[in-house]
Amino acid sequence: MRCALLVGLRHLTGNYTTGAAASNEPSSDAMLGGGHTVGKFPEASITSEDAQYKRFKLKTTKDDDVATQATNISQLLRTRNFLVLVDDLYEKLDLLAIGIPYPFGTVDQLKRKVVITSQSKIICDQMGVNEYIEVPGLGETEALKLFAQTVGQDNNHIDSDPSIRALAHDLVKELKGVPSELIHFGKPMAGRILRNLKDATNNLVARSNDVHRKIEAAERECMTSTNEVNKWLEEVDTINSDVEIIFEGNKLKKDVNMEAIKKVTEVQECLRSCPNNNIAFESVPPPAQEIPGPSMSAQNRNLTEALQFINDDPVGMIGIWGPGGVGKTYLMNSINNSIAVAGGISFNVIFVTASRGCSVEKIQGDLLLKLGMKADGNVESQSQKIYNFLKNRSFLLLLDDLWDQIDLQAVGIPYPLGILGQLKRKVVITSQSENVCYQMDVKVPIEVPRLEDDEALQLFEQMVGRENLYEDPHIRALAIYLVKELKGLPSELIRIGKIF
């Protein structure tokens, strides 16, 4: 039986011929073809001599005449099973002149088969083909699927990019379902997807940079970015990181174009959702909030003195000092709460804890957080932000637990402090060192002494509960002993009282 395949079986014949070439010690079966193409080339016609030399690795050379080569081929094949694959035939080829022994089919238990492919049925007829297999061009759906696979998309996503969709559908129609052409034109399209992704991402980054510049300009006017803008910028950062991963894996991952086309769509959606209005709003610190804590009547005199300095006195810097645990932070909380309860005093109250080893940058960061603005890590620009925000406002800065002198002007606090027309600029600091108060230009520091015994016992009773303390004489005796041992330090009295 002889058969021929018409259009489109080049890959199929290639599979048949893989590793099949005649050797010096041939087996009883021979598969001839070697993966080469016998076809029509520009300005040349195929001859029996070309076919002999190209197709068969025999004990012969091209210098042998055609008849000698044909004899060698015939001697090799005549007692063997063989399959000759002749691909892409454009004109009739005399197989007998090449040396292929006739007849074909099954001859005395030998199988002699020839498969040819051609674009022309006439050639098949001229070659004496008995069985025809027509390979038609692909239908539009199949062609589009093959094109999508070559490009690197699946069929569900080929319409995601409008430019690729239009070009893909036009090409599929123009190429009339020929697979080799679909593959040929599909491969460059895969690179186009990555280029589209790169271009779209560059546009997104450029838009993001524009938004950042608008935010920076707004912050110079004491405004802060909206939550919508912040969320959009976070989305841009995430997309940008994903795109970098796609390009890093470009040479390793076969499905990189699938990821790229999905990411192009995501980038385009992010571009469309870029906020154009309401980039920022005026930043206003929250009003002073009352800080809960125990009541200490012994601190009332210190609180009254501090509030007098804050509300009425022209002095701008107030210092409160005393040993650790004596109640300085409690007094600062009381000042904050008094402002919060009063309500009518037009202060921007900002409570910041300094602690040991604090720096200008650390205080700036805490201040900006309280003011609703972002820190950028640059001391000079942060100082300008804080200064611009506070310069035309009345403010009360509560700076707790200061261990060393700090340059508040470097932080961005507007000077001079005190009462300037309608503005009140006040700073209250606490420290364990009276000397630090003087270094900070405090004129009359307020000392917070230890509690007297009766004041200490009163605070302890408040923490434990008076009824609990007096129901057992032994418990009261222990309480009095503890109060003396704790030497009038409110923080220790409160700590022990909570677990007593």
ZIZILIN-V910644 format. One record per residue. RES is the residue in three letters. D_LAST is the distance of its C-alpha to the last C-alpha in whole Angstrom. Layout:
[[RES/D_LAST] [RES/D_LAST]]
This chain:
[[MET/106] [ARG/106] [CYS/103] [ALA/102] [LEU/99] [LEU/99] [VAL/97] [GLY/93] [LEU/93] [ARG/93] [HIS/89] [LEU/90] [THR/93] [GLY/91] [ASN/89] [TYR/92] [THR/94] [THR/90] [GLY/91] [ALA/95] [ALA/97] [ALA/100] [SER/100] [ASN/103] [GLU/102] [PRO/102] [SER/101] [SER/103] [ASP/101] [ALA/101] [MET/99] [LEU/100] [GLY/99] [GLY/96] [GLY/94] [HIS/97] [THR/98] [VAL/102] [GLY/102] [LYS/104] [PHE/103] [PRO/105] [GLU/108] [ALA/109] [SER/110] [ILE/109] [THR/111] [SER/112] [GLU/112] [ASP/108] [ALA/107] [GLN/108] [TYR/106] [LYS/103] [ARG/102] [PHE/103] [LYS/103] [LEU/106] [LYS/108] [THR/110] [THR/110] [LYS/110] [ASP/113] [ASP/115] [ASP/117] [VAL/116] [ALA/118] [THR/117] [GLN/113] [ALA/114] [THR/115] [ASN/112] [ILE/110] [SER/112] [GLN/113] [LEU/109] [LEU/108] [ARG/111] [THR/110] [ARG/106] [ASN/104] [PHE/103] [LEU/101] [VAL/102] [LEU/100] [VAL/101] [ASP/99] [ASP/100] [LEU/103] [TYR/105] [GLU/109] [LYS/111] [LEU/110] [ASP/113] [LEU/111] [LEU/114] [ALA/115] [ILE/112] [GLY/112] [ILE/110] [PRO/112] [TYR/113] [PRO/113] [PHE/110] [GLY/108] [THR/108] [VAL/111] [ASP/112] [GLN/108] [LEU/107] [LYS/105] [ARG/106] [LYS/104] [VAL/104] [VAL/101] [ILE/102] [THR/100] [SER/101] [GLN/101] [SER/104] [LYS/106] [ILE/109] [ILE/108] [CYS/107] [ASP/110] [GLN/112] [MET/110] [GLY/111] [VAL/108] [ASN/108] [GLU/104] [TYR/102] [ILE/99] [GLU/98] [VAL/95] [PRO/94] [GLY/92] [LEU/88] [GLY/88] [GLU/86] [THR/82] [GLU/83] [ALA/84] [LEU/81] [LYS/79] [LEU/80] [PHE/80] [ALA/76] [GLN/76] [THR/78] [VAL/76] [GLY/73] [GLN/71] [ASP/71] [ASN/73] [ASN/71] [HIS/70] [ILE/73] [ASP/73] [SER/70] [ASP/72] [PRO/74] [SER/77] [ILE/76] [ARG/77] [ALA/80] [LEU/82] [ALA/81] [HIS/83] [ASP/86] [LEU/86] [VAL/86] [LYS/89] [GLU/91] [LEU/90] [LYS/92] [GLY/89] [VAL/90] [PRO/87] [SER/88] [GLU/89] [LEU/85] [ILE/84] [HIS/86] [PHE/84] [GLY/81] [LYS/80] [PRO/80] [MET/78] [ALA/75] [GLY/75] [ARG/75] [ILE/72] [LEU/70] [ARG/72] [ASN/71] [LEU/67] [LYS/67] [ASP/69] [ALA/67] [THR/64] [ASN/65] [ASN/66] [LEU/62] [VAL/61] [ALA/63] [ARG/62] [SER/58] [ASN/59] [ASP/61] [VAL/57] [HIS/55] [ARG/58] [LYS/57] [ILE/54] [GLU/54] [ALA/56] [ALA/54] [GLU/51] [ARG/53] [GLU/53] [CYS/49] [MET/50] [THR/48] [SER/49] [THR/49] [ASN/47] [GLU/50] [VAL/51] [ASN/48] [LYS/49] [TRP/52] [LEU/52] [GLU/50] [GLU/52] [VAL/55] [ASP/53] [THR/53] [ILE/56] [ASN/57] [SER/55] [ASP/57] [VAL/60] [GLU/60] [ILE/59] [ILE/62] [PHE/65] [GLU/63] [GLY/64] [ASN/67] [LYS/69] [LEU/67] [LYS/67] [LYS/70] [ASP/68] [VAL/67] [ASN/69] [MET/67] [GLU/64] [ALA/66] [ILE/67] [LYS/64] [LYS/62] [VAL/65] [THR/65] [GLU/61] [VAL/62] [GLN/64] [GLU/62] [CYS/59] [LEU/62] [ARG/63] [SER/59] [CYS/59] [PRO/57] [ASN/60] [ASN/59] [ASN/55] [ILE/54] [ALA/52] [PHE/50] [GLU/49] [SER/45] [VAL/43] [PRO/40] [PRO/37] [PRO/36] [ALA/33] [GLN/30] [GLU/27] [ILE/24] [PRO/21] [GLY/18] [PRO/16] [SER/18] [MET/19] [SER/22] [ALA/22] [GLN/23] [ASN/26] [ARG/29] [ASN/28] [LEU/29] [THR/32] [GLU/33] [ALA/33] [LEU/34] [GLN/37] [PHE/38] [ILE/38] [ASN/40] [ASP/42] [ASP/43] [PRO/45] [VAL/43] [GLY/42] [MET/39] [ILE/36] [GLY/34] [ILE/30] [TRP/29] [GLY/26] [PRO/24] [GLY/22] [GLY/19] [VAL/20] [GLY/20] [LYS/24] [THR/23] [TYR/21] [LEU/24] [MET/27] [ASN/25] [SER/25] [ILE/29] [ASN/29] [ASN/28] [SER/30] [ILE/33] [ALA/32] [VAL/32] [ALA/35] [GLY/37] [GLY/40] [ILE/40] [SER/42] [PHE/40] [ASN/39] [VAL/36] [ILE/35] [PHE/31] [VAL/32] [THR/29] [ALA/31] [SER/29] [ARG/31] [GLY/34] [CYS/35] [SER/39] [VAL/41] [GLU/41] [LYS/38] [ILE/37] [GLN/40] [GLY/39] [ASP/36] [LEU/38] [LEU/40] [LEU/38] [LYS/37] [LEU/40] [GLY/41] [MET/43] [LYS/44] [ALA/44] [ASP/47] [GLY/46] [ASN/48] [VAL/47] [GLU/50] [SER/50] [GLN/47] [SER/47] [GLN/50] [LYS/48] [ILE/45] [TYR/48] [ASN/50] [PHE/47] [LEU/46] [LYS/49] [ASN/50] [ARG/47] [SER/44] [PHE/41] [LEU/38] [LEU/36] [LEU/33] [LEU/32] [ASP/29] [ASP/28] [LEU/31] [TRP/32] [ASP/36] [GLN/39] [ILE/40] [ASP/43] [LEU/42] [GLN/46] [ALA/46] [VAL/43] [GLY/46] [ILE/44] [PRO/47] [TYR/48] [PRO/49] [LEU/45] [GLY/45] [ILE/47] [LEU/50] [GLY/52] [GLN/50] [LEU/48] [LYS/44] [ARG/43] [LYS/40] [VAL/38] [VAL/34] [ILE/33] [THR/29] [SER/30] [GLN/28] [SER/32] [GLU/34] [ASN/37] [VAL/36] [CYS/36] [TYR/39] [GLN/41] [MET/40] [ASP/42] [VAL/39] [LYS/41] [VAL/38] [PRO/35] [ILE/32] [GLU/29] [VAL/26] [PRO/25] [ARG/21] [LEU/19] [GLU/21] [ASP/18] [ASP/18] [GLU/18] [ALA/15] [LEU/13] [GLN/15] [LEU/13] [PHE/10] [GLU/11] [GLN/12] [MET/9] [VAL/7] [GLY/10] [ARG/12] [GLU/13] [ASN/10] [LEU/10] [TYR/13] [GLU/14] [ASP/13] [PRO/15] [HIS/13] [ILE/10] [ARG/11] [ALA/13] [LEU/10] [ALA/9] [ILE/13] [TYR/13] [LEU/10] [VAL/12] [LYS/15] [GLU/15] [LEU/14] [LYS/17] [GLY/17] [LEU/16] [PRO/15] [SER/14] [GLU/12] [LEU/10] [ILE/10] [ARG/9] [ILE/6] [GLY/5] [LYS/6] [ILE/4] [PHE/0]]
